[in-house]
Amino acid sequence: MSRKAFLPGCALPSYSPENVSKTIMYLKSVYPDLSVIQKCCGKPTKAVGQAELFTQRFNGLVEDIKYCGADEVIIACQSCMNTLKECKDYETRSLWALFPEIGLPKEVLGKAKDSDVVFSVQDSCSVRGNTDIHDGIRWILTELGYKYEESPRTRENTRCCGFGGMVGAANPDVAMRVMKRRVDDFTTPYIVTYCAACRQSMLKAGGKAWHILDLVWGDVVTSNTVPPEDVLASPVKAWKNRYRSKGLIKKAYR
């Protein structure tokens, strides 16, 4: 049996340490020898052309995977997914494609069957060609009992949320235009994403957005529910959350 490592990425721990912790505990119930690596894959440095720094960070992550003895990496971040595919020393697997295989915890199945919310799905542009991920997200929604609609630009036709490529740092005005255009694409006011950065973009543009793990591990969302705050807008809060996430990971292994 292969040894697995879980990589939550950077944005998800910065957004919700609780979502990371609960996901780890569930994965550990399925894979008792699971390892967890909370580390940057280096993608942001690659996006701004810092090739040498990217190589250093990427190689550091690969060394950590080898140290864990993992030959399969379960990944919750789409950018990490694409970056780690460059190395053939291990298999990569999206968390969102894995859930339909291992199932969700019995206690969350059908919990939202009475919700009056109909979600639109924000598919990450970095995984336009990954049908297994698109299908996995919709499977999760259905298993939870949520209803959703497909807007014209989803799956392989999805559009950028405005966060990618460090556009926000280079040209905030352009980034905001892209964010607002994306929110205008949706046919319902409620948006579910599987990328913490996408969720931030949707909130900035006036959308009501949740991360898919908010729906799995959190309370049922209804039309009266207020979306979680935009934690990533505050570097201090984001770094505090990332630090707290590391603490919860250590606690899971005591």
Summary of the structure (lengths in Angstrom):
residues: 254
radius of gyration: 17.4
end to end distance: 23.8
largest distance: 51.8
contacts: 828
relative contact order: 0.17
helix: 54%
strand: 12%
